[in-house]
Amino acid sequence: QAGRYRAAFRAAVMETIPWIDEERIASEHKTLFHYTSVQKLKQIFESGGLLSSPFNQTNDSSEFRALESVIVEMMARGGLERIPALFKQYKLSFAGSRDDFAKVCFEDAKSCFNALIKGMPAAPEIACFSYHEKANHIENGLLTQWRLYGGKGSGVALGFNARRIIDISNDSIKTLGVDTMFLDQVAYGVEM
């Protein structure tokens, strides 16, 4: 039963977050790179798997904030669409304007999202990858990634088959009791 629950939860996440397109990522970016220090590489080999970090302990908080803002926006929009019919059904009224109502929906959605995150038995975790579009980046890596994550140039960049990452994620949901895993892009500088 737990396996069916996890599969249903993943399906609900993928339906709620329609922009996640793992297949597109895998077809556009065959290889994804994980930059890390030699010390972390040793830990990866010792553990037999990649290391993830709790979302609130990454050095780039926009990685999770981007997801949070979109989910809150979708929850608020859902409230704006569904709640007026419920008000009518139960003969309720809202004294403020539509803008006031939208603000209340957004604040409630944000509170709901934060309660969901706080109520989880473990914080969501993130493992980060980069893709390279230019041929010289594929051969040499990205200077910014080497500086930030690759031990200031003395570390390593591990290349992974994107399709295989997706397959392992799906297998982990079924066999390891992971609630959900998915591969998505972080959109830097995009207003949500």
C-alpha positions as CSV (number, residue, x, y, z in Angstrom):
1,Q,0.0,0.0,0.0
2,A,2.9,2.4,0.8
3,G,4.2,1.9,-2.8
4,R,0.8,2.9,-4.3
5,Y,0.6,5.9,-2.0
6,R,4.1,7.1,-3.2
7,A,3.2,6.5,-6.8
8,A,-0.1,8.5,-6.3
9,F,1.8,11.3,-4.5
10,R,4.3,11.6,-7.3
11,A,1.5,11.6,-9.9
12,A,-0.2,14.4,-7.9
13,V,3.0,16.4,-7.7
14,M,3.6,16.0,-11.5
15,E,0.0,17.0,-12.2
16,T,0.1,20.0,-9.8
17,I,3.5,21.1,-11.2
18,P,2.9,20.8,-14.9
19,W,6.1,22.5,-16.0
20,I,8.2,19.5,-14.9
21,D,9.1,17.8,-18.0
22,E,11.8,15.2,-17.2
23,E,11.6,13.7,-20.7
24,R,12.4,17.1,-22.3
25,I,15.3,17.6,-20.0
26,A,16.7,14.1,-20.8
27,S,16.3,14.6,-24.5
28,E,17.8,18.2,-24.6
29,H,20.6,17.5,-22.1
30,K,21.9,13.9,-22.4
31,T,24.6,14.4,-19.7
32,L,24.2,16.4,-16.5
33,F,27.2,17.3,-14.4
34,H,27.6,17.4,-10.6
35,Y,30.6,19.6,-9.5
36,T,32.1,18.8,-6.2
37,S,35.3,18.8,-4.2
38,V,37.7,15.9,-3.9
39,Q,36.6,15.5,-0.2
40,K,32.9,15.2,-1.2
41,L,33.9,12.8,-4.0
42,K,35.4,10.5,-1.4
43,Q,32.1,10.7,0.6
44,I,30.2,9.9,-2.5
45,F,32.3,6.8,-3.2
46,E,32.1,5.8,0.5
47,S,28.3,6.1,0.6
48,G,27.7,4.6,-2.8
49,G,25.5,7.4,-3.9
50,L,25.2,11.1,-4.5
51,L,24.8,13.4,-1.4
52,S,21.8,15.6,-1.2
53,S,21.3,18.6,1.1
54,P,18.2,19.7,3.0
55,F,16.6,22.5,0.9
56,N,17.1,25.1,3.6
57,Q,20.8,24.4,3.9
58,T,21.9,24.8,0.3
59,N,24.2,27.7,-0.6
60,D,21.7,28.8,-3.2
61,S,18.3,29.3,-1.6
62,S,16.7,30.2,-5.0
63,E,16.8,26.5,-5.9
64,F,13.9,25.8,-3.5
65,R,12.3,29.3,-3.5
66,A,11.6,29.1,-7.2
67,L,9.5,25.9,-6.5
68,E,7.9,27.4,-3.4
69,S,6.7,30.5,-5.2
70,V,5.2,28.6,-8.1
71,I,3.4,26.1,-5.9
72,V,2.0,29.0,-3.7
73,E,0.9,30.9,-6.8
74,M,-0.9,27.8,-8.1
75,M,-2.5,27.1,-4.7
76,A,-3.7,30.8,-4.5
77,R,-5.0,30.7,-8.1
78,G,-6.9,27.4,-7.3
79,G,-8.4,29.2,-4.3
80,L,-9.5,32.1,-6.4
81,E,-11.1,29.8,-8.9
82,R,-12.8,27.4,-6.5
83,I,-13.7,29.3,-3.3
84,P,-16.3,31.7,-4.8
85,A,-18.5,28.7,-5.8
86,L,-18.1,27.3,-2.2
87,F,-19.1,30.7,-0.8
88,K,-22.2,30.7,-3.0
89,Q,-23.0,27.1,-2.1
90,Y,-22.8,27.8,1.6
91,K,-24.3,31.4,1.3
92,L,-21.2,33.1,2.6
93,S,-19.8,36.5,1.6
94,F,-16.5,38.3,1.6
95,A,-16.6,41.9,2.6
96,G,-13.5,43.0,0.7
97,S,-12.7,43.6,-2.9
98,R,-11.5,40.9,-5.4
99,D,-7.9,42.2,-4.8
100,D,-8.4,41.7,-1.0
101,F,-9.7,38.2,-1.7
102,A,-6.7,37.4,-3.9
103,K,-4.3,38.7,-1.1
104,V,-6.1,36.4,1.4
105,C,-5.9,33.4,-0.9
106,F,-2.1,34.1,-1.5
107,E,-1.4,34.5,2.3
108,D,-3.4,31.3,3.0
109,A,-1.6,29.4,0.3
110,K,1.8,30.5,1.6
111,S,0.8,29.5,5.2
112,C,-0.5,26.1,3.9
113,F,2.8,25.5,2.0
114,N,4.9,26.4,5.0
115,A,2.8,24.1,7.3
116,L,3.2,21.3,4.8
117,I,7.0,21.7,4.7
118,K,7.2,22.0,8.5
119,G,5.0,19.0,9.0
120,M,7.1,16.7,6.8
121,P,9.0,14.0,8.8
122,A,12.2,15.1,7.0
123,A,13.1,18.3,5.1
124,P,13.0,18.0,1.3
125,E,16.5,17.5,-0.1
126,I,18.1,18.7,-3.2
127,A,21.0,17.4,-5.3
128,C,22.2,19.8,-8.0
129,F,23.4,19.2,-11.5
130,S,24.4,21.5,-14.4
131,Y,24.1,21.1,-18.1
132,H,26.5,22.4,-20.7
133,E,25.3,23.8,-24.0
134,K,28.6,24.8,-25.6
135,A,31.1,22.3,-26.8
136,N,34.0,23.9,-24.9
137,H,31.9,23.7,-21.7
138,I,31.2,20.0,-22.3
139,E,35.0,19.4,-22.5
140,N,36.2,21.9,-19.9
141,G,33.2,22.5,-17.6
142,L,31.8,25.8,-16.5
143,L,34.2,28.2,-14.7
144,T,31.5,29.4,-12.3
145,Q,30.7,25.9,-11.3
146,W,34.4,25.0,-10.8
147,R,34.8,28.1,-8.5
148,L,31.6,27.6,-6.5
149,Y,31.3,23.8,-6.2
150,G,34.4,22.2,-7.7
151,G,36.9,22.9,-4.9
152,K,37.9,26.3,-6.6
153,G,39.1,24.4,-9.6
154,S,40.8,21.5,-7.8
155,G,37.7,19.3,-7.6
156,V,35.8,17.1,-10.0
157,A,32.8,17.3,-12.3
158,L,30.9,14.0,-12.5
159,G,28.9,13.4,-15.6
160,F,25.6,11.5,-15.4
161,N,23.2,10.2,-18.1
162,A,20.1,12.3,-17.5
163,R,17.8,9.5,-18.6
164,R,19.4,7.2,-16.0
165,I,18.9,9.8,-13.3
166,I,15.2,9.8,-14.0
167,D,15.0,6.0,-14.1
168,I,16.9,5.7,-10.8
169,S,14.5,8.3,-9.3
170,N,11.5,6.3,-10.3
171,D,13.0,3.1,-9.0
172,S,13.9,4.8,-5.7
173,I,10.3,5.8,-5.2
174,K,9.2,2.2,-5.6
175,T,12.0,0.4,-3.7
176,L,13.5,2.8,-1.1
177,G,10.4,4.4,0.3
178,V,11.3,7.8,-1.0
179,D,8.1,9.9,-1.2
180,T,8.9,11.6,-4.5
181,M,11.9,12.6,-6.7
182,F,12.0,14.5,-9.9
183,L,14.4,16.2,-12.2
184,D,13.7,19.9,-12.9
185,Q,15.5,23.0,-13.9
186,V,16.0,26.1,-11.7
187,A,15.0,29.2,-13.7
188,Y,17.3,32.0,-12.4
189,G,16.1,35.5,-12.8
190,V,12.6,34.6,-13.7
191,E,9.8,36.3,-11.9
192,M,7.1,34.0,-10.7
